[in-house]
Amino acid sequence: MFGLGTTELIIILILVLVIFGAGKLPSVGGALGKGLRNFKDGMKEEEDEPEKIEKKDDEE
C-alpha cells in the first residue's frame, strides 16, 4: 500500500499503545471507524448528487 512492511506496522501499533494506552484503544478504534464510515457515506452522496440534479432538470 504505502510501502509499509510488517516491522513498520508493529512499530506503529506499539506507538499507538504507548500514546493512548490499552484502555482507550477500543474507543479510539471505534471513533476512527465511524469517521471513515462517515467519509465514505459523504463521498457516496456526492456521487449521487449529479443524478438528482439531472432528474430535477428532466422534470421541468
Beta strands, then each sheet from edge to edge (+ up, - down):
end
